């Protein structure tokens, strides 16, 4: 494998064995100059083609070509609603089965969970017997933390 090219990576030398799956690990130099250690099967299978620079370049290109994204670049106000709440925390995920943001059902415990993150910390992370209790707890926490932050700012 030494000297072979895989995408932007050129194999330099063997670097041991992956203890999880016994595949050989290879040290490679990327065309951008970075050196990375890669699992041989992922390298040969084409799953790894660079040190990560290729993914960043492709993402940057997609962002630049996305007119909706570029018109909002640099404007942090577009990331919050009129109440100053992050839009991403209000948007219902397609995985949401409860119909309420921050409320979900835990099959393992057979309980309803209510969550709310405020300033990068969970201020509500509690389980309830009923969905109604979890929804009420979430709404109460929203009012308490989000309205309080408006008064402080």
N, C-alpha and C positions, 0 to 999 in steps of 0.2 A: 504494500500500500504506500510505502514511503515514496514521495515524489508525485503521486497521483493527484489530480485536480478534481474536486467535486464542487461545482458551482464556483463560488469565490474562494473556496478553501483549498489550500495545498497541504497535503499531509507531510509533516516533518519527521515524526517518530512515534513509536508506540509508547504509551504512558500508563501501562498497567491494565488491570481488568476490573470491570464493573462488578462489585460484590452482589448486586441485586440479580443480575441475569447472566453473569460470566462472559459477557461480550468484551472484546478488547476495546480499550480506549486509545484514541489517537490524538496527538497534539498537532494542531493545524494552524497555519498562518492565513489570515483572511487578506484579501486584496487591499483592504483598507489599512493593514498593518497590525491589527489585533491578533493575539495568539489565544486560541481556545482549545479545550480538550473535549473531544466528541466521541460518543458511542459509535463503534464501527458499523453496526447494523443500521443505525439512523443515517449515518453518512452515506453508506452504499445505497440505501433505499431512497435517497433524495429528500429526506425529511429535514435535513440540516444542510443549508447551502452557503451560510455566511455566519459571522459572529453575532449577527443581530442587526447589522447595518442595512442589509437588504430590506428587512421588514420595516425599519424606520424610514427608508427612502420611499418605499411603496406607500406607506401610510401618509407621509408628507405629500406625495403626489395626489393621493385620493382626496386629502383635505383641500389642497389648492384647487382641484377641479370641482369641488362641491361649493356651488355659489351660495347656498344657504349658510354654510359654515363660514366661508370667508367674509361674508358681509357682517358677521357678528364677532369676528376675531378682535380681541383686545377690549371688547365691551363686556365687562363682568356683570353689568346690570341685566343683561339678557339671560343670565344664569339663575336669576331669582325672580320670584313673582312680585306683585305690588306690595305684599306684606313683608318682603325681604327673606322669604323662605325659599330654599333651594328647590328649583323646579324638579330636579331628579328625585327628591324625596317625596314629591307629591304624585309623581307619575306612576300609575299602576303597572307593574311588571306583567308580562304575559304568563309568568309562573304563578301569579297571585290567584289563588282559588277562593279566597274569602270575600273578595270584592272590596276590601278595605285595606288601604296602604298601611303597612306596619302590623297587620294582624294575620296570623296563619295558624293552621292546625298541625299539631305534632302527632303523627301517627304512633310513634313509639310510646309516648306518655298518655295519648288520648286526651290531650288538653289543648286549649287555645292559647296561643302566645301573642303577647302585645310587646312591640318594640318601638323605641324612639331614640334616635341618636341626636345629641345636641352638642355642638362644639367638639366633635370627634369622640364623644364618650356616650355610652348608653346611659340614659337617665331613666329609661323604662325598659325592663327586660324581665317580664314576669309571665307566669302561666295562670290560666283561669279555667274553671270548669265549663263555662259557657262562652259562646261567641259574643253574646251581648255584653258580658262583663269585660272581655278583652277589648271590644270596640269602645266601650265607655272609658276604659283606662287610657287607651290611646288618645281619644279625643280630649280627655281631661289633661293629659300630659302636653298635647299640642297647645292647648290654650295657656297652660301654665308657663311653659318654656318659651314658646314662640311669641306670645303677647308680652311676656316679661322682658324679652330681649329688645322689643320695640321701645319699651319705656326706658331702658338703660341707654339705648343709642340715641 
